[in-house]
Amino acid sequence: MLPEFIETDRLRLEPRTPDYVDPLTLYEYCNTDAPHIDEITEHLPWGPHSHPKETVEFLERGAKKRDDHKVAPYVVRPREGEDGAGEIAGFAGLNLDWEKDSAELGCWFRKPFWGRGYSGERALGLAELAFEHLDFELLTVTHLPGNEQSERAITKYVERMGGRREGLMRNAGVESIEHGGAVDLVRYSISQAEYRDAAPEQAVSFFDADGEPWP
């Protein structure tokens, strides 16, 4: 139901599962002593991993949610020609709410890959998946108040897709996946009609597990 691989001009997205992501390599980037980990997780609902088992469980949860069609989770790697080509630059995906006919964008990137425009590039790729292939009516994205970096990136690509900032939603998110705690969120949305009217241009290719065009 989901493409195995997504390719944009500079990025390749692969399933966020143990089949494609080495847990020990990922643990190097997600553990409590990883470079820049406090900056990376400052505005995210998860904290650094305490041991490799936690990283394995994270990947296994992604694989199960993918199989259950609840999430379209991907690891993001720069393509050949990019600095850090083939490395884990971060993760991106869609939370799929079939009952509400809505998908939600999410991502995080390692600090060496900040400032390259990768967030917008993966967003347009996943928007094409959501609207053109999965036929969702609405695409949403949120960030914590005060996260100026995300605000700039999200505003740019949401406007490019014809969407809008909806405003502040009180107690709409959780501060921590492990411990809960309500936090406010700033929400943006793009409808399928707005996306089609805006017709954002970006080369996106989808492939199945054999590397053949999907679907």
Secondary structure, DSSP 8 states (H G I E B T S, - for coil): ---SEEE-SSEEEEESSTTTS-HHHHHHHHBTTSTTHHHHHTTSS---BSSHHHHHHHHHHHHHHHHTTSEEEEEEEE-TTSTTTTS--EEEEEEEETTTTEEEEEEEE-GGGTTSSHHHHHHHHHHHIIIIIS--SEEEEEE-TT-HHHHHHHHHHHHHTT-EEEEEEEEEEEEETTTEEEEEEEEEEEEHHHHHHH------EEE-TTS-B--
